[in-house]
Amino acid sequence: MTIAMISEHASPLATRAGLGGADGGGQNVYVADLATEMGRQGHHVTVYTRRDSPTLPQRVRLAPGVTVEHVPAGPPGPVPKDELLPYMPEFGGHLERRWAQSPPDVAHAHFWMSGLAALQAAGRLGAREAAGVPVVQTFHALGTVKRRYQRDQDTSPAERLRLEAAIGRTAAAVVATCADETRELLRMGIPRERIAVVPCGVDLDRFRPDGPAGPAGAVDHAGRAGAGARLVVLSRLVRRKGVDTAIEALAQIPGAELVVAGGPPPAGLDADPEVRRLRAVAQTAGVRGRVTFLGRVRREEVPTLLRSAALVVTLPWYEPFGMVPLEAMACGVPVLATGVGGHLDSIVDGVTGVHVPPRRPGETAQRIRELLADPTRRAAMGFAGSDRARSRYSWARIAQETLTVYARAAARSEVPA
């Protein structure tokens, strides 16, 4: 197949430089790894992402069969994703011109604004060509959920909820990354028959139980539960990710250390507002000396960091999927995560990790202490997590399931209205 992927703010090339910025995270990895696997399987993929630097070449080869094309839409510099909506007509116009020359077999839009651009391009083609360019939509995050949890902190455009619903009802298919998302989509009026659940995958060559691990302290079972144990958080540093909950919980886990990876490059940590806020939380909790902020880490360093942990902790208020827990599981490391969104699908509570409620530092601390005091249980969870990652979440399998959605969407678009 000839596949167009649209990812307006999340370039797959960002995975080469390291993730963890405010707009750099799981979507970048998802698009990069899914496109790479489809290229490996013999398909031809072009990923369209916005040009955010004047020095970027027009096209870059990401992997065999995969090209990234930088779309001129808005200023050629960084723009927060919540401010990109005015530039989507320009983005869609570029797609329209490209597809008029050589229409793809299917367009897969990632995030709601990418859906606007893709549908604009497909809708402006002639009737014959438009029928051959079905648009498949993956939202990655829904405005309804974001507004529910973030309320007045939600910086999304006011039109987001209305436009997301329209995109979902217009697309040939909508890919939900977890079962919990399907309920939200149904409430938005998206027909059930157009929704398919396909989770994210994990790079099983990169994330493995064997391999180097960074230094980690041993648990002092004769004394303080958790003394010397390393807890790792790998996350974008935005409030909804719940890093402050992990810091507050640390106050009730004597002797353990918390390593926080993500955010700006190391040189920019001191100037970052969220890092400053989290450092103040640590100071108030009395654990400033036991919390280390690494800043942005390179992708190739992540498995070593995860394998250094006695426990990987991820505590977002809500999570459309959550790739870090899956990467930790693939590395054979148990996970403690909030029981929300995609975590409910990927982490089997009590088997590959433990679920806790969001924003409950006391309960979180208690569960962490229990796990640190039971190395046999943690080891069993690590083995089970690695097995689950390999049996269910390989990118080869996820790509095949996604291609099945593409084929059904193409067949649906060929049926006369």
Secondary structure, DSSP 4 states (H G I P E B T S, - for coil): -EEEEE-SS--GGGGGT-B-STT-SHHHHHHHHHHHHHHHTT-EEEEEEE--STT--SEEEEETTEEEEEE--S-SS---GGG-GGGHHHHHHHHHHHHHHS--SEEEEESHHHHHHHHHHHHHS-HHHHHT--EEEE-SS-HHHHHHHHGGG--S-TTHHHHHHHHHHHSSEEEESSHHHHHHHHHTT--GGGEEE----B-TTTS-SSS-----PPP-TTSSTTTT-EEEEE----GGG-HHHHHHHHTTSTT-EEEEE-SS-GGGGGG-HHHHHHHHHHHHHT-GGGEEEEESB-GGGHHHHHHT-SEEEE--S--SS-HHHHHHHHTT--EEEES-TTHHHHS-BTTTEEEE-TT-HHHHHHHHHHHHT-HHHHHHHHHHHHHHHHHH-BHHHHHHHHHHHHHHHHHHHHS--
